[in-house]
Amino acid sequence: MSNLESKEQEDRIRRAFKEKDWSEIKSADSWAIFKVMAEFVDGFEKLAKIGPCVSIFGSARTPRDHNHYKMAEEIAAKLVRHGYGVITGGGPGIMEAGNKGAHSEGGKSVGLNIELPFEQFNNIYIDRDKLITFDYFFVRKVMFIRYSQGFVVLPGGFGTMDEFFEALTLIQTNKIGRFPIVLVGKSYWEGLVDWIKKTLLEHKYINEEDLDLFSVVEDATEAVQVIDDFYSKYLLSPNF
C-alpha cells in the first residue's frame, strides 16, 4: 500500500469517528439517498423488460487464455442458445467471458458495472442499452437478484463469494424464489463445500436440505443442464 493509499484509509477511519452536527448529517445523507434512488430507478428502467436471464459470477482477474474464462464463455453461449440472456458484473475476466459468449450468439448481454479504484472497467461485449454503472454495491446486488432466473458461479475471490452467499441466503430465507445456483469447477469448490458440510452442518447452523440449494458441476454442458432441468420440472421454458 502506498503512502497516499495509507493516508486515504486513515482519513476514512478517522471520519467514521468524527462527531457531526445535524445539518452536516442531513446534508450528506440527503444527497446519498437521492443518488441511491437514482441508481435504483436507472436499473429498474433498463432491466424491467430483459426477459429470462442467468447471472454469471466469477473473478475479474481471470486471464483470457485461462480455462475458466473459456468455460464461462461457453456457458454463456449455451445459455443464449437455450433461450436465456446473460447478466454479469460488466467488468473483465469471467464477466467479460460471459458477455462475450452471449454477444457471440446474438443474445441479451447485460453488464452491471461497479466503480472501483482498481480492476474494474466495463467490457466491450455488453449491449449498449444494457450497461449500467453503479457506485453502490448493494444497489447492484439487488439488480442481480431481481432480474435473474438462475446463477452460475465460476471460481473467484471475495466478490464472487459475496454474490454466491447473497443469492444462497435469500433463497434459504424465502426472500426470493428457489432459483438454481450452479458452482462450476469441482476441484475449486470442494474445499468450501466440505467446510459447509463438516462445519456449518455439524454445528447445526444450516439444515441438511440447505445443501440442495446449490449444485456443483464440472463443465459448461452440466451447468446449463442443471438450469434446464430445474425449469422443466415446472413445465417452464425461457419464453415464460
C-alpha positions in Angstrom: 0.0 0.0 0.0 1.4 3.4 -1.0 1.7 6.3 1.4 -1.2 8.0 -0.4 -3.5 5.0 -0.1 -2.5 4.6 3.6 -3.4 8.2 4.2 -6.7 7.8 2.5 -7.5 4.7 4.6 -6.5 6.6 7.8 -8.8 9.5 6.8 -11.7 7.2 6.2 -11.3 5.6 9.6 -11.0 9.0 11.4 -14.1 10.3 9.6 -16.1 7.4 10.9 -15.4 8.5 14.5 -15.9 12.2 13.9 -19.0 13.7 15.5 -21.2 15.6 13.1 -23.9 18.2 13.8 -27.5 17.7 12.4 -27.0 20.0 9.4 -23.9 18.0 8.3 -25.7 14.7 8.7 -28.9 15.9 6.9 -26.9 17.4 4.0 -24.7 14.4 3.4 -27.4 11.7 3.9 -30.0 13.5 1.8 -27.7 13.6 -1.2 -26.8 10.0 -0.7 -30.5 9.0 -0.6 -31.1 10.8 -3.9 -28.2 9.1 -5.5 -29.3 5.6 -4.3 -32.8 6.3 -5.6 -31.4 7.4 -9.0 -29.4 4.1 -9.3 -32.4 2.0 -8.5 -34.6 3.9 -11.0 -32.0 3.6 -13.7 -31.6 -0.1 -13.0 -35.4 -0.8 -13.0 -36.0 1.1 -16.2 -33.2 -0.6 -18.1 -33.8 -4.1 -16.9 -37.6 -4.4 -16.5 -38.1 -5.9 -19.9 -34.9 -8.0 -20.5 -36.7 -11.3 -20.1 -35.4 -14.6 -18.5 -31.7 -14.2 -17.7 -29.0 -16.1 -15.8 -26.3 -14.2 -13.9 -22.7 -15.4 -14.3 -20.3 -14.6 -11.4 -16.6 -15.1 -11.2 -13.2 -13.4 -10.9 -12.4 -10.1 -12.7 -8.7 -11.3 -12.6 -9.2 -14.4 -14.8 -7.0 -14.0 -17.9 -8.4 -14.6 -21.4 -6.3 -17.7 -22.0 -7.5 -19.4 -18.8 -9.7 -22.5 -18.9 -12.2 -20.7 -16.5 -12.6 -17.8 -19.0 -13.2 -20.2 -21.9 -15.7 -22.2 -19.8 -17.6 -19.0 -18.8 -17.8 -18.0 -22.5 -19.1 -21.4 -23.4 -21.7 -21.4 -20.7 -23.0 -18.0 -21.8 -23.2 -19.1 -25.4 -25.1 -22.3 -24.5 -27.5 -20.3 -22.3 -28.3 -18.0 -25.1 -28.9 -20.9 -27.5 -31.3 -22.3 -24.8 -33.2 -19.0 -24.7 -31.7 -17.1 -21.8 -30.0 -13.8 -21.7 -26.8 -13.3 -19.6 -26.1 -10.9 -16.8 -22.6 -10.2 -15.5 -20.8 -7.7 -13.4 -19.8 -6.0 -16.6 -16.1 -6.0 -16.0 -13.1 -8.0 -17.2 -12.2 -11.7 -16.5 -15.1 -14.1 -16.1 -17.5 -11.2 -16.5 -16.1 -10.3 -19.9 -16.2 -14.0 -20.9 -19.9 -14.2 -20.0 -20.8 -11.2 -22.0 -18.6 -12.3 -24.9 -20.3 -15.7 -25.1 -23.8 -14.1 -25.0 -22.8 -11.5 -27.6 -21.3 -14.1 -29.9 -24.7 -15.9 -30.1 -26.7 -12.7 -30.6 -28.3 -13.0 -27.1 -29.0 -10.3 -24.5 -25.8 -9.3 -22.8 -26.3 -7.3 -19.7 -23.5 -5.6 -17.7 -23.9 -4.3 -14.1 -20.7 -2.5 -13.7 -19.3 -1.0 -10.4 -16.9 1.9 -10.0 -13.8 0.7 -8.1 -10.4 2.2 -7.6 -8.8 -0.8 -9.4 -9.5 -3.8 -11.5 -13.0 -2.8 -12.8 -13.9 -1.4 -16.2 -16.8 -2.3 -18.4 -16.0 -4.8 -21.2 -16.9 -4.3 -24.9 -19.4 -7.2 -25.2 -22.3 -5.6 -23.3 -25.4 -4.4 -25.2 -25.2 -0.6 -25.2 -28.7 -0.2 -23.8 -28.0 -2.8 -21.0 -24.8 -1.3 -19.4 -25.4 0.2 -16.0 -22.6 1.6 -13.8 -23.2 1.7 -10.0 -21.5 3.4 -7.1 -23.3 1.3 -4.5 -22.6 -2.5 -4.3 -26.0 -3.1 -2.5 -28.0 -1.5 -5.3 -26.1 -3.5 -7.9 -26.7 -6.8 -6.0 -30.5 -6.0 -5.9 -30.4 -5.9 -9.7 -28.6 -9.2 -10.0 -31.1 -10.9 -7.7 -34.3 -9.2 -9.0 -33.7 -9.9 -12.7 -32.0 -13.3 -12.7 -33.7 -16.7 -13.1 -30.6 -18.6 -12.2 -27.0 -18.1 -11.0 -23.8 -19.7 -12.4 -20.8 -19.2 -10.2 -17.3 -19.8 -11.6 -14.1 -19.5 -9.5 -13.4 -16.1 -7.9 -12.5 -14.2 -4.8 -14.2 -12.3 -2.1 -16.7 -10.6 -4.5 -17.7 -13.9 -6.1 -18.2 -15.4 -2.6 -20.3 -12.5 -1.6 -22.5 -12.9 -4.7 -22.9 -16.6 -4.1 -23.8 -16.4 -0.5 -26.1 -13.4 -1.1 -28.2 -15.5 -3.5 -28.0 -18.5 -1.3 -29.1 -16.6 1.8 -32.1 -15.0 0.0 -33.2 -18.4 -1.3 -32.8 -20.1 2.1 -34.8 -17.4 3.8 -37.5 -17.5 1.2 -37.0 -13.8 0.2 -36.7 -14.9 -3.4 -37.8 -18.0 -5.3 -35.7 -21.1 -5.3 -33.8 -20.3 -8.4 -30.9 -22.7 -9.4 -27.4 -21.9 -8.2 -24.6 -23.7 -10.0 -21.0 -23.8 -8.9 -18.7 -24.7 -11.8 -15.3 -26.4 -11.2 -15.4 -29.2 -8.7 -11.8 -29.0 -7.6 -12.1 -25.3 -6.9 -15.2 -25.6 -4.8 -14.7 -28.8 -3.0 -12.9 -27.2 0.0 -15.7 -24.7 0.5 -18.4 -27.4 0.1 -16.6 -29.7 2.6 -16.4 -26.9 5.1 -20.1 -26.2 4.7 -20.9 -29.8 5.3 -18.4 -30.5 8.1 -18.6 -27.2 9.9 -21.9 -25.4 9.2 -24.0 -28.6 9.1 -22.3 -30.3 12.0 -22.8 -27.2 14.2 -26.4 -27.1 13.0 -26.1 -23.6 11.6 -27.8 -24.9 8.4 -30.2 -27.8 7.8 -29.5 -30.9 5.7 -31.9 -29.7 3.0 -30.0 -26.4 2.6 -27.3 -28.4 0.8 -29.8 -29.0 -2.0 -30.0 -25.2 -2.7 -26.9 -25.4 -4.9 -25.3 -27.8 -7.4 -21.6 -28.4 -8.2 -20.7 -29.3 -11.7 -17.6 -29.7 -13.8 -18.3 -28.3 -17.2 -20.4 -26.0 -19.3 -22.9 -28.6 -20.5 -23.6 -29.8 -17.0 -24.1 -26.2 -15.8 -26.7 -25.4 -18.4 -28.4 -28.8 -17.9 -29.0 -28.0 -14.2 -30.8 -24.8 -15.2 -32.8 -26.5 -18.0 -33.7 -29.5 -15.7 -34.9 -27.1 -12.9 -37.3 -25.3 -15.1 -38.5 -28.4 -16.9 -39.9 -29.6 -13.6 -42.3 -26.6 -13.7 -43.0 -27.1 -17.4 -41.4 -23.7 -18.0 -39.1 -22.5 -20.8 -37.2 -19.3 -21.3 -40.2 -18.0 -23.2 -42.3 -17.8 -20.0 
